[in-house]
Amino acid sequence: MLKAAVIGVGSIGRNHARVYSEINNDIELVAVVDTHAETAKQVGNMRHVPAYSDIEAMLDREKPDVVSVAVPTETHLEIARLAIERGIHVLVEKPIASTAEEAHEMIDLAERAGVVLAVGHVERHNPAITELSKRVQDGALGKIFQMNAHRVGPFPARIRDVGVVLDLATHDLDVMCSIVHEPVVRVTAETIFGINTDREDMVNGMIRFANGVVGVLDINWMTPTKIREFSVVGALGMFRANYLTQELYFYENDDAPGTWDQLSVLTGVGEGNITGVKINRTEPLRAEILDFINAVKNNGEPRVTGRDGLRALQLAQALVDAGKKEAPIVFEVEKAL
């Protein structure tokens, strides 16, 4: 049985601890650690495992096989290195790191050590998105034209170290890249600094893939209600997924005949049937951790690899840069992301 530990048990990390505790097969939660000793103790007592405030002491004493790293982004590389150098497999929360250089270093460390590095882009494990992606890949929409992400809500108190692009937009950038397997050649963005003065709180962005598909993002943490939606538009219709309710609908394109002064007949895309797709709902975080464990056990790749995390980070940084420059970021073909 694999031994697991969670490093950082704030709002996200304590959910990792919960899921490890609930999975009775193949994995055992053996410890939690947080630099805030009282927080670690509280979660440790809740999960009936030892609590530490010293990360290296925990790693050396408990010797976990796998760890979840749920600490502030700026310390991801530092903490992941401590685990990787001990031969421990790592699931690091997104974004993978603060910079692309740090992400590259983390990936290289994991590859040299021969350990699994998974990145916590949890929406990739959302069953509505999994089903949407499968159906798109199977050709249900025909040629794809556009993807749309609408992710808004109130400001999360947990955020201290990144802006809305790195914290939230990375989810949808990762999903878009997993659906369209093409490099991104152009990024444009408008950003707004409303709550923070040093980090963006709102982004309206657009990414263009080499095959012409466009991804549109409407992301902020300044809206008083939480909305999480993703859609894909193609020649045969549109899929719309609700991340929160895990609902998926297919809107079929239909011919829309019409007349104008009886002189011409106009045909085009019209409203066709709307079909709800059956989804087997599950907790995305549980699916993410099970995928990580499966990769470790079978010496395989997780669904979201370190390189996937790197690409999402690079695109997020390009959105931030485009917003600051108030100009598109255009990549040469050989340097496309």
Steps between C-alpha positions, in 0.01 A plus 500: 500500500629843406559758771382856435566834668360846437729802515299814569156451649322826430168505317623280214747279684251390762279370220792297369537356851129418510507318166808297589326401824184397316677281247533169679667306221868524413575821694538606862531856628791493745564869576416862437734795528453875507732778611210618717523238774146552628354452153699180455390374840134574430501310169715222643254446784209503255668234283660308788854533366818664631533873438827680431616856453842394364474363146837324486444339839170359376650371175791331677296351783180390323665418164189547284488356149291790368430856608254769407660845499239767580715790615523856359607497136827679566622202708384220268845431355676512836258254662470273197880475486515376860265216410640417157857477629376233742341301217146602596229542235342847494154639428548877501209740501463736206656715383801270486737781599546877504704510179562284196863466607397352834255267326772378263726430797228305682429291190870427448543401865208256478620348173852447631368347823254277315200615704150597392427873489130583469349848499170577671298642213194345658251604234659255257355232729152653505277229348305754293825621343628145454183407310501824300860445395435139401202593284689784332792268424252246358377764253161585650545869409678452170747782441559702818491880480503641851521417870358728770581506871290700747650476849394775739420539868582687821856563612638192681654586836760225453678689220811692595772427246360501144252686282181365348675376185741268680242396757189448287567540127758220510213253552338590170825546310590144595157369393521685167845359426383149585221529242692671219834329455660789315750771596376846593623772264337816638378624838301818571362626828341789686566497874351705783650575841198553722562347843876464474743764385783264404312202353213478253150421626328464164604380157324484167736303286527319171741235380531388139624154413703420189202325339282811537299395806443789741475475877315783677534554875285714730657459843473706819460485876297821519152355433263445796383162372703194401472386138712229340413416139685372196377459144631380167347614169537298182346448159239258633403683818623589846579325826449698821627369832433629850806428714305540825194286430689264266227539240572471128267601216528459125337769283452368149536728199205499262408672175297815559299577186362848465373738234546868425234666288458167326810583298753269663527211733762529771638186657746486784564372845187484712384357826474123497444244771648540846612176662615444855794262522499244780794559734618271777573768757806469719725731702770629262763511777438135583534411131821704482658325797392155377657581161822604677507181707436290190791666318730428795390136530530431128806714430294700253410861426232691689225667300654841570878482472765748601529611138126561486537717809791685339301577187204634699740717700669635186165589344383662822814712512446596137148618589639709786768647273249577224281681751789707631625589152148560367613318187480145367779254568584327171719190491711392207391158379806322633455672837123456529381376839 
